[in-house]
């Protein structure tokens, strides 16, 4: 395997391991999924607290169809609502609700702490990921994107 593909695989494996642990923690502790939390976090920071569903899809790494289902889940939980674009009526937006903002605010600090804890203990929790060379992996990737 080439240097770049090895570096990318290593970074992806670390992200996947941390995301899996974050997802379980969010579900167990706050009864919200990681993708749901990421979506309402993006919505809470967006101008007007809304994003086109297609833009939300890109930000959370989903395709259009999956993002539409995601917004349906958020609506069912009272975290967001759909709205249409007043200019053309075709664009559909996801808009975070006040309840969604409250959830983001309630989870935010503990999420940051948990993320720091998971990253800080990743080498011990996931020795198979060879985190000693993670800096080298980031360096390889950084050369291409900067």
C-alpha positions as CSV (number, residue, x, y, z in Angstrom):
1,X,0.0,0.0,0.0
2,X,1.3,3.4,-0.9
3,X,2.3,6.1,1.6
4,X,-0.7,8.2,1.0
5,X,-3.2,5.4,1.1
6,X,-1.7,4.1,4.3
7,X,-1.9,7.6,5.9
8,X,-5.5,8.0,4.8
9,X,-6.5,4.5,6.1
10,X,-4.9,5.3,9.4
11,X,-6.7,8.6,9.8
12,X,-10.0,7.1,8.7
13,X,-9.6,4.2,11.2
14,X,-9.0,6.6,14.1
15,X,-12.0,8.8,13.1
16,X,-14.2,5.7,12.8
17,X,-13.1,4.4,16.2
18,X,-13.7,7.7,17.9
19,X,-17.0,8.2,16.1
20,X,-18.3,4.8,17.2
21,X,-17.5,5.6,20.8
22,X,-19.0,9.1,20.6
23,X,-22.1,7.6,19.0
24,X,-22.6,5.1,21.8
25,X,-22.0,7.7,24.5
26,X,-24.4,10.2,22.9
27,X,-27.1,7.5,22.5
28,X,-26.6,6.1,26.1
29,X,-26.2,9.5,27.8
30,X,-28.4,11.9,25.8
31,X,-30.6,9.7,23.7
32,X,-29.5,11.3,20.4
33,X,-27.4,9.8,17.6
34,X,-24.1,11.2,16.5
35,X,-25.4,12.2,13.0
36,X,-28.5,13.8,14.6
37,X,-26.2,15.8,17.0
38,X,-23.9,16.8,14.2
39,X,-26.9,18.0,12.1
40,X,-28.4,20.1,14.8
41,X,-25.0,21.5,15.7
42,X,-24.5,22.6,12.1
43,X,-28.0,24.0,12.0
44,X,-27.5,25.9,15.3
45,X,-24.4,27.6,13.8
46,X,-25.9,28.4,10.4
47,X,-27.2,31.8,9.4
48,X,-30.8,32.0,10.4
49,X,-30.4,28.6,12.1
50,X,-31.3,26.9,8.8
51,X,-29.7,25.1,5.9
52,X,-30.9,23.7,2.6
53,X,-31.2,20.0,3.1
54,X,-28.6,19.5,0.4
55,X,-26.1,21.7,2.2
56,X,-26.8,19.9,5.5
57,X,-26.2,16.6,3.7
58,X,-22.7,17.7,2.6
59,X,-21.9,18.9,6.1
60,X,-22.8,15.7,7.8
61,X,-21.5,13.4,5.0
62,X,-24.8,12.0,3.7
63,X,-26.5,11.8,0.3
64,X,-29.7,13.7,-0.4
65,X,-32.0,10.8,0.3
66,X,-30.3,10.0,3.7
67,X,-30.4,13.7,4.7
68,X,-34.1,13.8,3.9
69,X,-34.6,10.8,6.3
70,X,-32.3,12.5,8.8
71,X,-34.5,15.7,8.8
72,X,-37.6,13.4,9.2
73,X,-36.0,11.9,12.4
74,X,-35.1,15.4,13.7
75,X,-38.7,16.5,13.1
76,X,-40.1,13.5,14.9
77,X,-37.9,14.4,17.9
78,X,-38.9,18.1,17.8
79,X,-35.3,19.1,17.0
80,X,-35.9,20.7,13.6
81,X,-38.6,21.4,11.1
82,X,-38.7,21.7,7.3
83,X,-39.4,24.9,5.5
84,X,-39.6,25.8,1.9
85,X,-37.7,28.6,0.2
86,X,-40.0,31.7,-0.1
87,X,-38.3,32.7,-3.3
88,X,-38.9,29.6,-5.5
89,X,-40.8,27.1,-3.3
90,X,-38.6,24.3,-4.5
91,X,-35.7,24.6,-2.1
92,X,-36.4,22.7,1.2
93,X,-34.6,23.9,4.3
94,X,-34.0,22.2,7.7
95,X,-34.6,24.8,10.5
96,X,-33.5,24.0,14.1
97,X,-36.2,24.5,16.7
98,X,-35.8,26.1,20.1
99,X,-35.8,22.6,21.6
100,X,-33.0,21.6,19.2
101,X,-30.9,24.7,20.2
102,X,-31.5,23.7,23.9
103,X,-30.3,20.2,23.2
104,X,-27.2,21.5,21.5
105,X,-26.5,23.8,24.4
106,X,-27.2,21.0,27.0
107,X,-24.8,18.5,25.2
108,X,-22.1,20.9,23.9
109,X,-19.7,21.0,26.9
110,X,-20.0,17.4,27.8
111,X,-19.6,16.4,24.1
112,X,-16.4,18.4,23.9
113,X,-15.1,16.8,27.2
114,X,-16.0,13.3,26.0
115,X,-14.3,13.9,22.6
116,X,-11.2,15.1,24.4
117,X,-11.2,12.1,26.7
118,X,-11.7,9.7,23.7
119,X,-8.8,11.3,21.8
120,X,-6.6,11.4,24.9
121,X,-7.1,7.7,25.6
122,X,-7.3,6.5,21.9
123,X,-3.8,5.0,22.0
124,X,-4.6,2.8,25.0
125,X,-8.1,1.9,23.9
126,X,-7.1,1.2,20.3
127,X,-3.5,-0.1,20.2
128,X,-4.1,-1.8,16.9
129,X,-4.4,1.6,15.2
130,X,-0.7,2.5,15.6
131,X,-1.4,6.1,16.8
132,X,2.3,6.7,17.4
133,X,2.6,7.5,13.6
134,X,-0.6,9.5,13.4
135,X,1.3,12.7,13.2
136,X,3.2,11.4,10.2
137,X,-0.1,10.4,8.5
138,X,-1.4,13.9,9.0
139,X,1.8,15.3,7.6
140,X,1.5,13.2,4.5
141,X,-2.1,14.4,3.9
142,X,-1.3,18.0,4.9
143,X,1.3,18.3,2.1
144,X,-1.5,17.7,-0.4
145,X,-4.2,19.9,1.0
146,X,-2.3,23.0,2.0
